[in-house]
Amino acid sequence: MLVSKLLGERYKEKPGEAITPSHIYLLRGGYIRQMSNGIYSMLLPAKKVTRKIEQIIREEMDAIDGQEVLFPVVLPAELWQESGRWDSVANRLIRFKDRIGHDMLLGMTHEEAAVHLARSEVKSYSKYPFMIYQIQTKFRDESRSRGGLIRVREFTMKDAYSFHTSQEDLEQYYERAFQAYHRIFRRVGIPEVVSVASDNGMMGGKVSHEYMLLTDSGEDTIVLCKDCGYKSNMEVAVSKIAHNICEEQAIEEVYTPDIKDIDSLANFFKVSPSRLMKAAVFAVENSKRPLVVFLRGDLQVNEAKLRNAVRANVFPLTDYENVNLCFGFIGAYGLDAEGVDIVYDISLQGEKNLIGGANKLGYHLEGISIDRDIKPDNYADVAKVNEEDTCTKCGGKLTLSRGIEVGNIFQLDTKYTAGMNMTFTDIDGKQKHPVMGCYGIGVGRLLASIIEARHDEYGPIWPMSVAPWQIHICLLNSENEYNRQVGFNLYEKLGKTYDVLMDDRNVAAGTQFADADLLGIPLRIVVSKRNLEKGELELVTRDRKIKKNVKLEDIEKELREMMNEM
C-alpha cells in the first residue's frame, strides 16, 4: 500500500473528546472515525489489525474443536422471550417491529440463537460435546459509551458456545477455553492480561472469569493479592474485615440536627466511620417494597453482590413518595420492617457499640450491639472490598488496580437450554438438558487495549503479529529519480514476502516520520539520498531500540533475522 493512496488523514492535535491513549491515537492516526455516539467507521489500518486479531482467534478456537458459524444480527423476539431476557435486559436492547408487526431485536449477544441452532441439529449424546463460534457485529444500547473502541454501542465480537452432557464435561472444556484465551492474548502482544473471578450478571450460571488488562485507563476495578496471587473483579471480590474492639454500652439517643452523611457523623461523634452503621436504600425490579441494606459506615454496597443476594436487579431508590422511612436517619434498631425488605451485611456481624439512625428526624443512637439489639436471622456479603483489606486466602493485604476487560468466559449451567427446552437423548435413553459454556472476546476493544499497553508519546507500537503492515518504507526525496527507483524496487520485492506500506509522498522527512509513528509499524526502512550515496539504508524499529545502517544488498537478510526475533 502507498501512503499517497491511503484514506484517513493523520494529524498532530489531540482530539478534544479523547482521553485514553487508544482513543487519541486511533483518531489521530486515521484508524477510526465517529459516526454517532459509540458508533465508529474503521479505516484500512484498523481493519487490517482486526483481521489479524480475528485470524488468531479463529486458529485458537479451531484448535479446541470449535466450528465457525454465523448467526443473524436481527433476531425474533420469541427466542428472547423463551429465555426470559426480552424483559430482563430491555433497557439495552434495540427492539422494533418489522413491516408485518413482528417484534424483532438487534442481537447484543447470541446465546438464544446458539440454542435455537443447536437444538434442531443435535439430538443424541453421541454428538456431544461440541462448540460453535462466530465473529459477528452486535449492538448494545450502552448508556455510557467512552474511550473510543473501549466501550461502544456497535461492536464486533467473537462469541462461542459449548454444549455438554454433564457439568464435569463442561468443566473440562472450560479449562481448555481458559488456556486458549491466554494463548490468544499472548499472540496478539499483551501477555500481561490476567484472568480474574467475575460476576455472571445477566448471563446466568455460577462460574465465570474475566480477562483483564491492568491499566490506569481501565474502567473496571480489580482486587489483587500480591502474596498469594488472588485476583478478582470488584463485583465478586471478598476480604476479611477487621472488626472494631468495643465494650457494650447502653443505647442512648443523641440529637444530631441536619447531620446525615457518614463523614459529618463520624466527626460529630469523634469516631472512625467503621463505628457507624449506615443504611442504603434500593428499589428491586418487579417489587414495590424498598430494600434497606445495613452495613458499616466505612464500606460501600456492591450492587452486583446485592443483586445476587436478592436474586433480582436492584437500583438506588430515587422515588421517595409513599416510602415510610426517615431518610438520613434510618436505623436497624426500632425500624418498622412492615413494607420493607432488609439485608444485613456480614461486616456488622458481632459488632458492638455502633452508632446508627434512630428512625427519627434529627436523631441517632449510640451503643447499638448487633447480637444483643438487632439479632439478624442471617447476613450477606454485599460490600465492596477496600484497599488494604485482608486477603481471605493468605492473610496478606489486598490492593486495587484498574483494568480493561478484554474477554470473558462463563459456565452457564442449563439456564438457556432448559428455558428454551433444548434436549438430547442420553446414553441411558432419557431426555436431558445439556449444560452450556459461553466465551466472548470483543475484537475492537482488544485492538484498543493493545494500544493502551503498547504505545509511547508518539503513537502505537504494534506487535508484529497484529500490525497493520510489517514494514514501513519511508521514501525521502522522492523527486530524486535514483531514490525513487530504489524505493519502488524495494517495495515491490519485499511486498512479495511481507506486508509492506511505503510513504511515497514528496513531503518533509519530519512529516513522514510523525505519520510513521502514528501508524506504529514494527520495522521502518528509511530510503534517503545521504545513505544511498554510501549504498546503505537505515533500518529502525518502531520502539527505537534498534537503529542501524544496512548495506542495500543485505537488507532482505537483515529483515528476515529481525522478523524472526520479533
C-alpha positions in Angstrom: 0.0 0.0 0.0 1.2 3.5 -0.8 0.6 6.2 1.7 -0.3 8.6 -1.1 -3.3 6.4 -1.8 -4.2 5.6 1.8 -7.5 7.0 3.1 -7.5 8.6 6.5 -5.7 11.8 7.5 -3.2 11.8 10.3 -2.9 14.9 12.4 -0.9 16.4 15.3 -3.6 17.8 17.5 -5.1 15.8 20.4 -8.8 15.4 19.8 -10.8 17.2 22.4 -13.2 14.4 23.1 -10.5 11.7 23.5 -8.9 11.0 26.9 -7.4 7.5 26.7 -4.3 6.8 24.7 -6.0 4.4 22.4 -8.8 6.8 21.6 -6.3 9.6 20.9 -4.1 7.6 18.6 -7.0 5.8 16.8 -8.3 9.2 15.8 -5.0 11.0 15.2 -3.7 8.0 13.2 -6.6 7.7 10.8 -7.8 4.4 12.1 -11.4 5.2 13.1 -14.0 8.0 12.6 -17.0 8.5 14.8 -20.4 8.3 13.1 -22.6 8.6 16.2 -22.2 8.2 20.0 -20.5 4.8 20.4 -20.6 4.0 16.7 -17.5 4.2 14.5 -16.3 3.5 11.0 -13.0 1.7 10.6 -10.5 2.7 8.0 -7.9 0.3 6.4 -5.2 0.4 9.2 -7.8 -0.6 11.8 -9.4 -3.1 9.6 -6.1 -4.8 8.9 -5.4 -5.1 12.6 -8.8 -6.5 13.4 -8.5 -9.0 10.5 -5.2 -10.3 12.0 -6.7 -10.4 15.5 -9.7 -12.4 14.2 -7.4 -14.9 12.4 -5.5 -15.6 15.7 -8.8 -16.1 17.4 -10.0 -18.4 14.7 -6.9 -20.5 14.9 -7.2 -20.9 18.7 -10.9 -21.6 18.6 -10.4 -24.2 15.8 -7.6 -25.8 18.0 -10.1 -26.5 20.7 -12.6 -28.1 18.3 -14.6 -25.0 17.5 -16.9 -24.9 14.5 -17.4 -21.5 13.0 -20.9 -20.5 12.2 -22.7 -17.2 11.6 -25.9 -16.1 13.4 -28.2 -13.3 12.2 -27.8 -9.8 13.5 -31.6 -9.4 13.6 -33.4 -11.9 15.9 -37.1 -12.6 16.5 -38.5 -11.6 19.9 -39.8 -15.1 20.7 -36.3 -16.5 21.2 -35.5 -13.9 23.9 -39.0 -14.4 25.3 -38.2 -18.1 25.7 -35.1 -17.4 27.6 -36.7 -14.6 29.7 -34.3 -11.9 28.6 -36.8 -10.0 26.4 -37.9 -8.1 29.5 -34.9 -8.5 31.9 -32.4 -6.6 29.7 -34.9 -4.5 27.8 -33.1 -1.2 28.5 -30.1 -2.4 26.5 -31.9 -3.9 23.6 -32.8 -2.2 20.3 -36.3 -3.5 19.7 -38.5 -2.8 16.7 -41.3 -4.2 14.7 -40.9 -5.4 11.1 -43.2 -4.5 8.3 -45.8 -7.1 9.4 -45.7 -6.0 13.0 -43.5 -8.8 14.3 -41.4 -7.9 17.3 -37.6 -8.1 16.5 -34.3 -7.0 18.1 -30.7 -6.4 17.2 -28.6 -9.1 18.8 -26.3 -7.9 21.6 -25.3 -11.4 22.4 -26.3 -14.7 20.9 -27.0 -17.4 23.5 -30.6 -17.7 22.3 -29.5 -18.0 18.7 -26.9 -20.7 19.5 -29.5 -22.8 21.4 -32.0 -22.3 18.5 -29.5 -23.7 16.1 -28.1 -26.5 18.2 -31.5 -27.8 19.4 -32.5 -28.6 15.8 -29.2 -30.2 14.8 -28.1 -32.3 17.8 -30.5 -34.9 19.3 -28.1 -37.6 20.6 -25.4 -37.7 23.3 -23.1 -39.2 20.6 -22.6 -35.7 19.1 -21.6 -34.2 22.4 -19.6 -32.2 23.4 -19.4 -29.6 20.7 -18.6 -25.9 20.4 -19.8 -23.4 17.8 -18.5 -19.8 17.5 -18.9 -16.8 15.3 -17.3 -13.4 14.7 -20.2 -11.0 14.3 -21.4 -7.5 14.6 -23.6 -6.8 17.7 -25.4 -3.8 19.1 -25.9 -2.9 22.7 -27.6 0.3 23.6 -24.8 1.3 26.0 -25.7 4.2 28.3 -22.1 5.4 28.8 -20.1 5.0 25.7 -16.5 6.1 26.3 -12.8 5.6 25.3 -13.3 5.2 21.6 -13.5 1.5 21.0 -13.2 0.5 24.6 -16.9 1.0 25.3 -19.2 1.3 22.3 -22.7 0.5 21.2 -22.0 -1.3 17.9 -19.1 -3.7 18.1 -17.6 -6.9 16.6 -17.3 -9.8 18.9 -16.2 -13.4 18.9 -18.7 -15.4 20.9 -18.5 -19.1 21.3 -21.0 -21.6 22.9 -20.2 -25.1 24.0 -22.7 -27.8 24.8 -22.1 -30.7 27.2 -23.9 -33.8 28.6 -22.6 -33.1 32.2 -21.2 -30.4 34.4 -18.0 -32.4 34.7 -17.6 -32.4 30.9 -18.2 -28.6 30.8 -15.6 -28.0 33.5 -13.0 -30.0 31.5 -13.8 -28.0 28.3 -13.9 -24.7 30.3 -10.2 -25.3 31.3 -9.3 -25.8 27.6 -11.0 -22.5 26.7 -9.4 -20.8 29.7 -5.9 -21.7 28.4 -6.8 -20.9 24.8 -7.7 -17.3 25.8 -4.3 -16.8 27.5 -2.7 -18.0 24.2 -4.8 -15.5 22.2 -3.7 -12.6 24.4 -0.1 -13.7 24.2 -0.2 -14.0 20.5 -1.8 -10.5 19.9 1.0 -9.0 22.0 -0.4 -8.4 25.5 0.7 -11.4 27.6 0.3 -9.4 30.8 -3.5 -10.0 30.7 -4.7 -11.7 33.8 -7.8 -13.8 34.5 -10.0 -12.9 37.4 -13.1 -14.4 39.0 -16.1 -12.3 38.0 -19.9 -12.0 38.3 -22.1 -13.7 35.7 -24.6 -10.9 35.7 -27.3 -11.2 33.1 -25.6 -14.2 31.5 -26.7 -16.6 34.3 -24.8 -19.6 35.6 -22.4 -19.7 38.6 -18.8 -19.7 37.4 -17.2 -17.0 35.2 -13.8 -15.4 34.6 -12.9 -12.1 33.0 -9.6 -11.4 31.3 -8.3 -8.0 32.3 -5.5 -5.8 31.0 -4.3 -3.9 34.0 -4.0 -0.2 33.0 -4.8 3.2 34.6 -7.3 3.9 31.8 -9.4 0.9 32.7 -12.9 1.2 33.8 -13.1 -1.9 36.0 -11.6 -2.3 39.5 -9.6 -5.4 40.1 -8.7 -6.7 43.5 -5.3 -8.4 43.8 -3.2 -10.0 46.5 0.5 -10.0 45.7 1.3 -12.6 48.3 -0.9 -15.5 47.1 -1.9 -14.3 43.6 -5.6 -13.9 44.4 -7.3 -12.0 41.6 -11.0 -11.0 41.3 -13.2 -8.4 39.8 -14.5 -6.0 42.4 -18.0 -7.3 41.7 -17.3 -10.6 43.4 -14.2 -9.9 45.4 -14.2 -10.9 49.1 -12.0 -9.9 52.0 -11.6 -10.4 55.7 -12.7 -7.2 57.5 -11.1 -6.3 60.8 -13.8 -5.8 63.5 -13.9 -3.0 66.0 -12.9 -3.9 69.6 -15.5 -2.2 71.8 -17.3 -2.8 75.1 -21.1 -3.0 75.1 -22.9 0.1 76.3 -26.5 1.1 76.9 -28.3 2.6 73.9 -28.6 6.3 74.1 -30.5 8.7 71.8 -28.4 11.7 70.6 -29.7 14.9 68.9 -27.9 15.2 65.6 -29.6 18.0 63.7 -29.0 18.1 59.9 -26.2 15.5 60.2 -27.0 12.9 57.6 -23.7 11.9 55.8 -21.1 9.5 57.2 -18.1 11.9 57.4 -20.1 14.6 59.3 -21.5 12.0 61.6 -18.0 10.5 62.3 -16.7 14.0 63.1 -19.7 14.8 65.3 -19.1 11.6 67.5 -15.3 11.7 67.0 -15.1 8.1 65.9 -13.9 6.2 62.9 -16.6 5.6 60.1 -16.2 1.9 60.9 -18.1 2.6 64.2 -21.1 3.7 62.3 -23.9 1.6 60.9 -25.4 3.2 57.7 -28.4 2.4 55.6 -28.6 2.3 51.8 -32.0 2.0 50.1 -32.6 0.3 46.8 -35.5 -0.4 44.5 -35.9 -4.0 43.4 -37.1 -4.9 39.9 -40.7 -6.2 39.9 -41.1 -5.4 43.6 -43.0 -2.5 45.3 -41.1 -3.0 48.6 -38.0 -0.9 49.1 -34.8 -2.8 50.1 -32.8 -1.4 53.0 -29.2 -2.6 53.3 -27.4 -2.0 56.6 -23.6 -2.1 56.6 -20.6 -0.5 58.3 -20.0 3.2 57.6 -16.6 2.6 56.1 -18.0 0.3 53.4 -19.9 0.8 50.2 -22.7 -1.5 48.8 -21.6 -3.7 45.9 -24.6 -3.8 43.7 -23.5 -6.9 41.9 -23.3 -8.8 45.2 -26.6 -7.4 46.3 -28.2 -8.4 43.1 -27.0 -12.0 43.6 -28.1 -12.0 47.2 -31.7 -11.0 46.5 -31.8 -12.7 43.0 -33.2 -9.7 41.3 -31.9 -6.5 39.7 -31.5 -3.6 42.1 -31.3 0.2 41.6 -30.6 3.0 44.0 -34.0 4.3 45.2 -35.0 7.6 43.6 -38.7 7.7 44.2 -39.3 8.5 47.9 -43.1 9.0 47.7 -45.1 6.7 49.9 -42.0 5.2 51.4 -42.3 5.1 55.2 -38.6 5.6 56.0 -36.9 8.5 57.8 -34.2 9.2 55.1 -30.9 10.4 56.6 -31.8 8.8 59.9 -32.7 5.2 59.0 -31.5 2.7 61.6 -31.7 -1.0 62.2 -32.8 -0.7 65.8 -36.5 0.1 66.1 -37.2 0.0 62.4 -40.7 -0.8 61.4 -40.0 -3.6 58.9 -43.5 -3.7 57.6 -43.5 -2.9 53.9 -39.7 -3.1 53.5 -37.1 -5.8 52.9 -33.8 -5.8 54.9 -30.3 -7.1 54.2 -27.6 -7.1 56.8 -24.0 -7.1 55.5 -21.6 -9.5 57.1 -19.4 -6.6 58.2 -21.9 -6.0 61.0 -21.7 -9.5 62.5 -20.6 -9.4 66.1 -20.1 -5.6 66.2 -20.8 -3.8 69.4 -21.4 -0.1 70.5 -22.2 1.1 67.0 -23.9 4.4 66.1 -26.9 4.3 63.8 -30.0 6.2 62.8 -32.9 6.4 65.3 -35.6 6.4 62.6 -36.5 9.8 64.0 -35.7 13.1 62.3 -32.6 14.7 63.7 -31.6 11.8 66.0 -29.1 8.9 66.1 -28.5 6.1 68.6 -25.2 5.3 70.3 -24.4 1.9 71.9 -26.1 -0.5 69.4 -24.8 -4.0 69.7 -25.8 -6.3 66.8 -26.2 -9.6 68.7 -27.9 -8.0 71.6 -30.2 -5.5 70.0 -30.8 -6.5 66.4 -30.3 -10.3 66.2 -30.5 -10.7 62.4 -31.6 -14.0 61.1 -28.8 -14.1 58.5 -26.1 -12.0 56.9 -25.0 -11.5 53.3 -21.7 -10.3 51.9 -22.8 -7.3 49.9 -20.0 -4.8 50.5 -17.2 -3.7 48.2 -13.6 -4.6 49.1 -11.4 -1.8 50.3 -7.7 -1.2 49.7 -5.6 -2.8 52.4 -8.3 -5.3 53.4 -7.1 -8.7 54.5 -7.0 -11.5 51.9 -9.2 -14.4 52.9 -6.8 -16.9 51.4 -3.4 -16.0 52.9 -3.9 -13.0 55.3 -2.0 -10.6 53.0 -3.1 -7.1 52.1 -5.3 -6.6 49.1 -4.6 -3.9 46.5 -6.9 -2.3 43.9 -6.0 -1.8 40.3 -7.8 -0.5 37.2 -8.3 -2.8 34.2 -10.0 -3.2 30.8 -12.0 -6.4 30.3 -10.7 -7.9 27.0 -12.5 -11.2 27.3 -14.9 -13.3 29.4 -15.9 -16.9 29.8 -18.9 -18.3 31.6 -20.3 -21.7 32.8 -24.0 -21.2 32.1 -25.4 -24.4 33.5 -28.8 -25.1 31.9 -30.2 -21.5 32.1 -30.8 -21.3 28.3 -31.2 -24.9 27.3 -33.8 -25.6 30.0 -35.5 -22.2 29.4 -35.7 -22.9 25.6 -36.4 -26.6 26.0 -33.3 -28.0 24.3 -32.9 -31.7 25.0 -30.9 -34.6 23.9 -31.2 -38.4 24.4 -28.5 -39.5 26.8 -26.8 -42.9 26.9 -29.5 -44.2 29.3 -32.2 -43.3 26.9 -33.5 -40.3 29.0 -34.2 -36.8 27.7 -31.9 -34.2 29.3 -31.0 -30.6 29.0 -27.4 -30.0 28.0 -25.2 -27.7 30.1 -23.6 -24.7 28.3 -20.4 -22.6 28.3 -20.1 -19.2 26.8 -16.8 -17.5 25.7 -16.5 -13.9 24.4 -13.8 -11.5 23.1 -14.5 -8.0 21.8 -12.4 -7.5 18.7 -12.4 -3.7 18.6 -11.9 -3.4 22.3 -8.9 -5.8 22.0 -7.4 -3.6 19.3 -7.8 -0.5 21.6 -6.4 -2.5 24.5 -3.2 -3.4 22.6 -2.6 0.3 22.1 -3.2 1.0 25.8 -0.5 -1.5 26.6 1.9 -0.7 23.7 2.4 3.0 22.9 4.7 5.9 23.6 4.3 9.6 23.4 4.3 9.5 19.6 1.7 6.7 18.9 1.1 3.0 18.9 3.8 0.4 18.9 2.1 -2.6 17.2 3.3 -6.1 17.9 4.4 -7.8 14.7 1.6 -10.4 14.9 -1.2 -7.8 14.5 0.5 -4.8 13.0 -1.4 -3.3 10.0 1.7 -3.7 8.0 5.0 -5.4 8.9 7.4 -3.0 7.2 7.1 0.8 6.6 9.3 2.2 3.9 9.9 6.0 4.2 11.0 7.1 0.7 12.6 10.5 1.3 13.4 13.0 -1.6 11.0 11.0 -3.8 11.6 13.6 -6.6 15.1 12.2 -6.9 14.9 9.5 -9.7 17.5 7.2 -8.1 15.9 7.4 -4.7 12.5 6.7 -6.2 13.8 3.7 -8.3 15.5 2.1 -5.2 12.4 2.7 -3.1 9.9 1.2 -5.5 12.2 -1.7 -6.3 12.4 -2.4 -2.6 8.7 -2.0 -2.2 7.9 -4.5 -5.0 10.5 -7.1 -3.9 9.6 -7.0 -0.2 5.9 -6.9 -1.0 6.1 -10.5 -2.4 7.0 -11.8 1.1 5.9 -9.2 3.6 3.0 -6.8 4.3 4.6 -3.5 3.2 3.5 0.1 3.3 5.5 2.8 1.6 5.3 6.5 2.1 5.9 7.8 -1.5 4.7 11.4 -0.8 7.0 14.3 -1.6 6.8 15.8 1.9 9.3 16.7 4.6 11.1 13.8 6.4 9.6 15.0 9.8 6.1 14.7 8.4 6.8 11.2 7.1 8.4 10.1 10.5 5.5 11.6 12.5 3.0 9.7 10.4 5.0 6.5 10.6 4.9 6.8 14.4 1.2 7.1 14.4 0.9 4.1 12.1 3.1 2.2 14.6 4.5 -0.4 12.1 7.2 -2.5 13.8 10.0 -2.1 11.2 10.9 1.0 9.3 13.3 1.3 6.3 14.4 4.9 5.5 15.5 5.4 1.9 17.4 8.7 1.8 19.8 10.3 -0.6 22.6 10.6 2.0 22.6 6.9 2.9 22.2 5.8 -0.7 25.4 7.6 -1.5 27.0 5.1 0.8 25.0 2.2 -0.6 23.0 1.9 2.6 19.5 2.0 4.0 18.5 2.9 7.6 16.7 0.2 9.5 14.7 1.3 12.6 12.3 -0.5 14.9 9.2 1.4 16.0 10.2 1.1 19.7 13.5 2.9 18.9 15.5 0.0 20.4 17.3 -0.7 17.1 18.6 1.8 14.7 21.3 0.9 12.2 22.5 1.3 8.6 22.4 -1.8 6.4 24.0 -2.3 3.0 21.4 -2.3 0.3 22.3 -5.8 -0.8 21.9 -7.1 2.8 18.6 -5.7 3.6 16.5 -8.8 2.9 18.8 -11.0 5.1 18.7 -8.4 7.9 14.9 -8.2 7.7 14.5 -11.9 7.9 16.6 -12.1 11.0 14.9 -9.2 12.7 11.5 -10.6 11.8 12.3 -13.9 13.3 13.4 -12.2 16.5 10.3 -10.1 16.7 
